[in-house]
Amino acid sequence: MTSLAPLTDNRVESYLSRLSAALDSVGPEERDEIVREIRAHILDSVPSATGPDIALDRVLRLLGTPEGLADRYTTERLLTRASHSLSPWLLLRTSWRWAKMGIKGTITFLVALFGYTIALALTVSVFLKPFMPSKIGLWIGSDGLNLGVAQPERRHELLGHWFVPVIAVAAFAFAVGTTQALRWLIGRRSSSPVYPMPARDSGRAQV
């Protein structure tokens, strides 16, 4: 670690203060640990020789804005939780945040959106069936299969009184399958660092 000039040190403290404020969803102990880690990273990356302000510009540019860095930390924290969770809401929320960071996150979010939407639609049809027994069903007609509300006079309902148990099982299978697929996708993500590590050259930290 190095000692910085007053102006450079003030810029570091301003950056870290904004970072701490942006980490409002993180507990105090973890937030302080993150701030200490970023402080050490900055000091290790800025040489004490000539041009510390220029070197600091490069480090802060690589780190991004404090708010963006805090968002990456929060997303990585959610991804770690979601990879061991069975909560559809947590998995959907986490995949949405991950989608903002790249193509893998976008694919994961689309899987979540498709799977949970199908599961929800099937569940709704199960609950509506007792109230609309002649209109809700798995219908077959000239235009193929249709699940949901249809005109019975033009179609034939396939499941009859088996509709509720069969569709309930299908809804459960979609929900469980989607959850496991999301956990697998999140668990296989590449563990890239939240912030760029300083390169080393002849024993001195470089950016």
C-alpha atoms as one frame of an Amber mdcrd trajectory, in Angstrom:
protein
   0.000   0.000   0.000   1.106   3.594  -0.616   0.604   7.007   0.920  -1.080
   9.412  -1.491  -0.922  13.157  -2.001  -3.721  15.092  -0.257  -5.648  15.815
  -3.469  -5.452  12.203  -4.596  -6.396  10.977  -1.137  -9.461  13.266  -1.107
 -10.604  11.814  -4.430 -10.237   8.298  -3.039 -12.229   9.166   0.081 -14.953
  10.805  -2.017 -15.204   7.694  -4.212 -15.353   5.388  -1.193 -17.967   7.567
   0.505 -20.229   7.320  -2.551 -19.604   3.576  -2.725 -20.593   3.123   0.921
 -23.797   5.129   0.365 -24.669   3.067  -2.721 -24.292  -0.197  -0.774 -27.431
   0.575   1.227 -28.843  -2.944   0.773 -25.748  -4.561   2.322 -25.260  -5.049
   6.061 -22.886  -2.635   7.866 -20.137  -5.196   8.487 -20.123  -6.449   4.899
 -20.319  -2.885   3.574 -17.282  -1.849   5.643 -15.394  -4.927   4.428 -16.149
  -4.079   0.783 -15.024  -0.469   1.257 -11.782  -1.625   2.924 -11.166  -4.060
   0.061 -11.661  -1.370  -2.587  -9.469   1.076  -0.643  -6.650  -1.484  -0.534
  -7.138  -2.229  -4.233  -6.856   1.448  -5.147  -3.780   2.035  -2.996  -2.090
  -1.071  -4.363  -2.852   0.054  -7.914  -1.603   3.640  -7.583   2.211   4.013
  -7.434   3.697   6.473  -4.957   6.112   7.714  -7.631   5.377  10.411 -10.190
   1.889  10.853 -11.619  -0.369   9.365  -8.905  -3.318  11.457 -10.127  -3.047
  10.018 -13.646  -2.749   6.495 -12.251  -5.772   7.104 -10.022  -7.777   8.274
 -13.037  -7.070   4.946 -14.711  -7.967   2.919 -11.622 -11.265   4.726 -11.082
 -12.103   4.453 -14.775 -11.583   0.680 -14.587 -13.654   0.415 -11.418 -16.500
   2.433 -12.905 -18.800   4.690 -10.941 -19.308   3.894  -7.240 -22.970   3.216
  -7.957 -22.112   0.807 -10.779 -19.562  -0.997  -8.618 -22.086  -1.270  -5.785
 -24.627  -2.690  -8.239 -22.124  -5.354  -9.354 -21.430  -6.303  -5.743 -25.150
  -6.504  -4.981 -25.811  -8.616  -8.072 -22.973 -11.016  -7.268 -24.289 -11.319
  -3.718 -27.785 -12.136  -5.027 -26.378 -14.659  -7.513 -24.594 -16.493  -4.708
 -27.824 -16.658  -2.690 -29.966 -17.620  -5.681 -27.704 -20.529  -6.665 -28.723
 -22.250  -3.397 -32.330 -21.001  -3.226 -35.671 -22.576  -4.108 -37.522 -19.243
  -4.116 -38.955 -18.445  -7.579 -39.200 -14.753  -6.646 -35.520 -14.543  -5.649
 -34.448 -16.437  -8.773 -36.570 -14.240 -11.058 -35.377 -11.010  -9.407 -31.751
 -12.121  -9.518 -31.893 -13.221 -13.154 -33.404  -9.817 -14.037 -30.468  -8.030
 -12.395 -28.013 -10.415 -14.058 -29.629  -9.764 -17.455 -28.337  -6.181 -17.255
 -24.746  -7.457 -17.134 -24.536  -9.614 -20.266 -25.878 -12.275 -22.599 -25.739
 -15.144 -20.078 -27.890 -13.193 -17.666 -30.324 -12.314 -20.457 -30.703 -15.979
 -21.431 -31.245 -16.936 -17.792 -33.908 -14.269 -17.377 -35.725 -15.431 -20.527
 -35.730 -18.999 -19.180 -37.151 -17.712 -15.887 -39.781 -15.581 -17.606 -40.933
 -18.380 -19.924 -40.973 -21.164 -17.327 -42.665 -19.256 -14.526 -45.197 -17.651
 -16.910 -46.279 -21.096 -18.126 -46.467 -22.389 -14.548 -48.569 -19.379 -13.507
 -50.924 -19.715 -16.486 -51.483 -23.406 -15.750 -52.117 -22.662 -12.067 -54.678
 -19.973 -12.925 -56.526 -22.358 -15.233 -56.699 -24.965 -12.436 -58.294 -22.449
 -10.061 -60.736 -21.180 -12.709 -61.888 -24.629 -13.815 -64.411 -25.165 -10.947
 -66.035 -21.796 -11.689 -66.039 -22.181 -15.488 -66.226 -25.960 -16.028 -67.670
 -25.735 -19.523 -65.261 -23.066 -20.761 -61.889 -23.969 -19.220 -60.163 -27.075
 -20.546 -57.650 -28.661 -22.875 -59.429 -28.331 -26.184 -58.740 -29.919 -29.548
 -60.203 -28.743 -32.809 -59.392 -28.015 -36.401 -56.735 -25.510 -35.365 -55.003
 -27.895 -32.937 -54.704 -27.914 -29.149 -55.697 -25.006 -26.956 -55.443 -24.722
 -23.184 -57.743 -22.295 -21.449 -60.979 -20.628 -22.494 -62.486 -21.882 -25.751
 -65.826 -22.272 -27.502 -66.921 -25.829 -26.612 -69.284 -26.123 -29.577 -66.298
 -25.928 -31.927 -63.913 -28.114 -29.933 -63.618 -31.316 -27.946 -62.255 -31.223
 -24.391 -59.672 -33.966 -23.869 -59.182 -34.291 -20.105 -62.664 -33.959 -18.642
 -62.640 -34.448 -14.855 -58.899 -35.206 -15.062 -58.186 -31.621 -16.060 -57.480
 -30.286 -12.552 -55.048 -33.007 -11.359 -53.222 -33.281 -14.699 -52.776 -29.536
 -15.190 -51.870 -29.068 -11.509 -49.070 -31.610 -11.901 -47.953 -29.900 -15.122
 -47.864 -26.494 -13.362 -45.823 -27.953 -10.508 -43.441 -29.625 -12.965 -42.897
 -26.371 -14.864 -42.246 -24.450 -11.641 -39.805 -27.027 -10.265 -38.097 -27.554
 -13.622 -37.638 -23.825 -14.134 -36.260 -23.402 -10.611 -33.718 -26.181 -11.075
 -32.722 -24.871 -14.513 -32.130 -21.391 -13.085 -30.070 -22.730 -10.192 -27.967
 -24.713 -12.652 -27.438 -21.737 -14.968 -26.547 -19.415 -12.098 -24.291 -22.003
 -10.465 -22.323 -22.450 -13.714 -21.649 -18.745 -14.200 -18.033 -17.742 -14.555
 -16.645 -16.350 -11.302 -15.111 -13.176 -12.727 -13.938 -10.574 -10.199 -16.284
  -7.728  -9.374 -13.464  -5.248  -9.951 -10.294  -5.493 -12.117  -7.213  -6.743
 -10.299  -4.012  -4.732 -10.684  -1.345  -6.170 -12.938   2.130  -6.640 -11.522
   5.350  -5.548 -13.230   8.769  -5.762 -11.582   7.280  -5.855  -8.142   5.263
  -2.651  -8.530   1.495  -2.428  -9.044   0.468  -1.166 -12.415  -2.889  -0.378
 -13.999
